[in-house]
Amino acid sequence: MGSIGKGLAIGLILVMAISSVELMMAKPVCAQSVPTPSVPQFTVKFVDSSYDAPTTTSTNQYNGQTTTNPGYHVENRTIQITIKNQPFTSYIQNGENISFYYNVKEKGQYATNWTTLYSPGYYFPTESNTGYTTLVYLIDANEPPFWDNLVNGGTVDFQVQAMIGSVHRISNITAGNELPWEMFPWIFDGQTSDWSPTQTVTVPSSSPSPSQPPTVTEFPVLVIVPLLLSVFSVAMIVRRRKQVKKFN
């Protein structure tokens, strides 16, 4: 019986030791849970901030020569999404920064599938510290979200999602994962709202044309030659009359 009692005692000690180690390795549990954000409210509009730069002149400081810099047109057309922010203060939980993010998806008027504009490994816009967060997208740039060139008269649908949580890497090392972004992918860990109702914006069917230099009227040779002959003839007639008067 003595040996049995010693065995039980040793077993209890081992169980208690293992439990202590597990408690020491476990992350502290934060009493504050991650809240679920509400469906965001937003507006979307087309903004044309294009402008014409005037012609300017500059003088070379060494030789005094004047250089004319011709005017040009700057195309600056954007689509702007303005989101009403929700009350939230960032905080730290389990060593991670809990923040308020947004995600956006878009599709053309005649498209079937939505395109999500952001991802954990790319970027999530964060909520601004004012009442509204504004996201600006260049229409004429050859980059997302308008890969296919949004033409004049085109219509785009947008939806917005609110997110509260953290963005960080996790370990996903397996025999088949060889690339760094596969072994340590970025993830979003937290709560998300449902996608908002769709808002639609249409780019005007016409836009201001670039500045053009003044048009110089050119006369064809067939017009210039008779004109010169006429002037020469008039001059000869006037001269002849003056000579006749002189002799008289």
Order of alpha helices (4+ residues) and beta strands (2+ residues): alpha-beta-beta-beta-beta-beta-beta-beta-beta-beta-beta-beta-alpha-beta-beta-alpha
